[in-house]
């Protein structure tokens, strides 16, 4: 789950595994796999970073650096 903020400044937790796409209209709009849309105060980049951090934490994305990819 990632913590986000609605436009009325109330916070909520979102199951990031249900995110289909994130767009900026300019407000950040998250579309879930069921078609529901949620508008949040966080930027598109912030949502991406929170989602990627969650994926790394639960093992859905590997953590690597440029140094690791060069085979050093």
Legacy VTK file of the C-alpha trace (Angstrom):
# vtk DataFile Version 3.0
C-alpha trace
ASCII
DATASET POLYDATA
POINTS 72 float
0.000 0.000 0.000
1.179 3.530 -0.725
0.072 6.618 1.193
-1.446 9.361 -0.986
-3.375 12.602 -0.474
-6.722 13.521 -2.039
-7.370 17.075 -3.251
-9.218 17.819 0.033
-5.968 17.001 1.930
-7.268 13.729 3.371
-4.761 10.896 3.223
-5.496 7.323 2.233
-3.713 4.094 1.409
-3.889 2.702 -2.115
-3.075 -0.835 -3.178
-0.430 0.030 -5.772
-0.860 -3.366 -7.445
-4.225 -2.115 -8.758
-2.754 0.884 -10.625
-3.160 0.684 -14.392
-1.885 4.146 -15.295
-0.946 7.517 -13.809
-1.438 10.751 -15.750
-1.046 14.483 -15.120
-3.945 16.598 -16.422
-2.328 18.806 -14.664
-3.705 17.151 -11.496
-2.284 13.674 -11.011
-4.965 11.147 -11.939
-4.572 7.468 -11.121
-6.629 4.954 -13.089
-7.112 1.582 -11.438
-7.536 -1.734 -13.247
-11.297 -1.608 -12.527
-11.574 1.778 -14.299
-11.951 3.886 -11.143
-10.079 7.197 -11.266
-8.524 8.884 -8.249
-7.102 12.433 -8.279
-4.256 13.095 -5.838
-2.039 15.989 -4.752
1.223 14.089 -5.268
3.041 14.604 -8.542
3.221 11.909 -11.195
6.883 11.400 -10.286
6.069 11.048 -6.556
3.473 8.358 -7.286
5.986 6.545 -9.489
8.695 6.687 -6.799
6.317 5.446 -4.068
5.090 2.636 -6.302
8.616 1.589 -7.302
9.720 1.662 -3.653
6.814 -0.620 -2.730
7.611 -3.006 -5.591
11.242 -3.190 -4.436
10.177 -3.778 -0.829
7.959 -6.739 -1.738
10.396 -8.118 -4.308
8.542 -7.289 -7.538
11.359 -5.073 -8.815
15.063 -5.664 -8.459
17.315 -3.066 -6.912
20.365 -2.341 -9.035
22.732 0.512 -9.688
24.594 1.592 -12.796
27.723 0.037 -11.300
25.947 -3.343 -10.969
24.757 -3.267 -14.576
28.299 -2.623 -15.855
29.486 -5.864 -14.268
32.022 -4.198 -11.921
LINES 1 73
72 0 1 2 3 4 5 6 7 8 9 10 11 12 13 14 15 16 17 18 19 20 21 22 23 24 25 26 27 28 29 30 31 32 33 34 35 36 37 38 39 40 41 42 43 44 45 46 47 48 49 50 51 52 53 54 55 56 57 58 59 60 61 62 63 64 65 66 67 68 69 70 71
